[in-house]
Amino acid sequence: MNTQISTIATKEVTVNLVTGEAFISQTKAAMELGIARSSLQKWLVREQVKYDVKQGLSSEILALAAAYYALDSSLVQ
């Protein structure tokens, strides 16, 4: 096995082969959430997400965004 390869990447998902952690692109996440990418980016800034999201959103961040757009965003006027 080639130990130099630590991730598998597509345009939508990156998987760290060492840890098994997956990251989804902001574009794909927004599409799956049914929102504009710019809306997701504004939410990330507003919520002051302190994680590096350049390689994509972790499952934790995606879950927070999904919860917000499924529940909390309907409360915002």
MOHUGI-V374521 format. One record per run of one state. SS is the DSSP state (~ for helix, > for strand, _ for the rest). FROM is the first residue (numbers start at 1). TO is the last residue. If there is no record, write none. Layout:
# MOHUGI-V374521
<<SS | FROM | TO> <SS | FROM | TO>>
This chain:
# MOHUGI-V374521
<<_ | 1 | 6> <> | 7 | 9> <_ | 10 | 12> <> | 13 | 16> <_ | 17 | 21> <> | 22 | 24> <_ | 25 | 25> <~ | 26 | 33> <_ | 34 | 36> <~ | 37 | 46> <_ | 47 | 56> <> | 57 | 58> <~ | 59 | 70> <_ | 71 | 71> <~ | 72 | 75> <_ | 76 | 77>>
